[in-house]
Amino acid sequence: MNDISTLDELNIKLSDEKYIKEFCNYVIFDGLNKTEAWIKTFNVQTPLTPSLQTKLYRWIKREPVQKWLEKANKSLEVDWIDKRVNALQHYII
């Protein structure tokens, strides 16, 4: 991840909604922490350099990323509520 073309490629991917969704899926549905999800999503070398850690933290705070994390969380909550209601109905019947 040290050469300019790779960093430029990473910067392009950071703005791509496809990668934001993938990151959110890893965090919300696979239970990865944000650092693990970021490494897996963008295929960066580990351990993260200080500059990549800073890039990660700034990226997570961006509005599009926060919106997708919130959206994915709500989706999970709705799914959980649906399953809970179905289970309760099954128990009552």
Buried (B, 14 or more C-beta within 10 A) or exposed (E): BEEEEEBEEBEEBBEEEEBBBBBBBBBBEEEBEBBBBBBBBBEBEEEBEEEBEEBBEEBBEEEEBEEBBEEBEEEEEEEEEEEEEEEEEEEEE
